[in-house]
């Protein structure tokens, strides 16, 4: 089951990390624009 | 709470739908029954084909947006921004396709990697997408950069259909297509349902991320323009001060 958990874990962690980076970047650019 | 300019009612709804679909995919995928051939490893079917589909979709969106930028009648700066946003996601999903495929291959094939047609073309697809993103970062006039990127995208997308049919055209270690939509399709109903949900979830996640990435790209462009305008104004003032 370790491989299955690894597959799901890496996928979810990568998507979550990218989404967080994107939202933080948006907030930072938005703040500078104001 | 102050709302970010990259979110709206529609994107919030899209984000909630993506999160719900992804949670359902994970729950259904992890509770799929063990199979005789692959034991519990077949549970990866809920995410791996959906990730691959999304990688292809993102690459095709990049190519279509590039084509729309190249055609004089439909040329808008937003097509170039959409192409760049979608390409970044295509690279992310292609990398995930390679990683989850490799994790699935290790217990079922006995190897992490093999240079067969499907895997090699997937690696080539990732290299082309990274090359495209590198080209976008080369300093140039926006028009020149957009043209250069659009032509690269149209060449890079050619790998998508070849990669899709690679398992049919060549003998590969990778199995044939997971879904062929024929009455002879041998996939069990539970696996078919989990895979279909995975397709939907990954597509919704891609759509949500793409909308946000596009808006971030627009904010980045506006910042660059403001920076350039400030620099020009500063030089103009310097020149005026020097002449008086």
Contacts between the chains, C-beta under 8 A, distances in Angstrom:
chain1	res1	chain2	res2	distance
A	1	B	40	5.5
A	3	B	41	6.1
A	3	B	44	7.7
A	3	B	103	5.3
A	3	B	104	7.2
A	3	B	106	6.4
A	3	B	107	5.1
A	4	B	30	7.1
A	4	B	40	5.7
A	4	B	41	6.4
A	4	B	43	5.0
A	4	B	44	6.1
A	6	B	103	5.3
A	7	B	44	4.9
A	7	B	47	6.5
A	7	B	48	7.3
A	7	B	99	7.9
A	7	B	100	4.7
A	7	B	103	4.5
A	7	B	104	6.6
A	8	B	26	6.0
A	8	B	29	7.0
A	8	B	30	6.8
A	8	B	44	7.9
A	8	B	47	6.5
A	10	B	96	7.4
A	10	B	99	5.7
A	10	B	100	7.2
A	10	B	103	7.4
A	11	B	47	5.5
A	11	B	51	6.8
A	11	B	96	5.7
A	11	B	99	7.9
A	11	B	100	6.1
A	12	B	22	7.7
A	12	B	26	7.1
A	14	B	92	7.0
A	14	B	95	7.8
A	14	B	96	6.0
A	15	B	22	7.8
A	15	B	92	8.0
A	15	B	96	7.9
A	15	B	205	6.1
A	15	B	209	7.8
A	18	B	92	6.0
A	18	B	209	6.7
A	19	B	209	6.4
A	19	B	212	7.8
A	22	B	209	6.6
A	22	B	212	5.0
A	22	B	213	6.1
A	22	B	216	6.2
A	23	B	4	7.1
A	23	B	6	7.4
A	23	B	212	7.0
A	25	B	216	5.4
A	26	B	4	5.3
A	26	B	5	7.3
A	26	B	6	3.9
A	26	B	212	6.4
A	26	B	215	6.6
A	26	B	216	5.0
A	26	B	219	6.7
A	27	B	4	5.3
A	29	B	216	6.6
A	29	B	219	3.9
A	29	B	220	6.4
A	29	B	223	6.2
A	30	B	4	5.6
A	30	B	5	5.0
A	30	B	6	7.2
A	30	B	219	6.6
A	32	B	223	6.6
A	33	B	5	7.8
A	33	B	219	6.4
A	33	B	222	6.6
A	33	B	223	6.9
A	33	B	226	8.0
